[in-house]
Amino acid sequence: MFRSLLTRRSLLHLLQPKSSTNRGYSKHDPNYLDLLKPKFPQYETVNFRITGYDYPVLESYQKFVHNTAEYMGFEVPDAWAVPPKKLKVQRYKPQSTVVDSEYHLSVYERIVQIDNLDAPLYPTFLRLIQAGLPEGVTLEVLEHTDDQDEIRFVPDSELLELKSQLEEMRKPKK
């Protein structure tokens, strides 16, 4: 009986919240929190920027990168398209400044974002996606910045025009 009472008292004592004024106890983290830490060092957020001139090929490669990352167990929180850039390319006649032909090209860009990329698996993942890189497509690995979030949105031309008109109206007339 005394033994069970002692056990109950010790259990009750352990279950009571520890006060900060009691100097007999030290603050420590439970052991299970160590299990939540990653086993290996990790890259926080990495953007894989894919650019190319051929839209279907670029879309297919983006899907390949996305699926490969998910297959390897990486967290892919987002993937997005950036508005295409228009280029005008001129070819000149030999030894002159006369334009022989003119081409209008669109450069398409896709970004696949990966969070908590394990450092030991990163080289294997990079080699794998580089092996599947199609001709004419470039791959660039970047650390995530807020500027990359801003370029994904298409500016509203009507809104920009209204803002400029508002600024003109606010200017004092001479």
Disulfide bonds with the S-S distance in Angstrom:
none
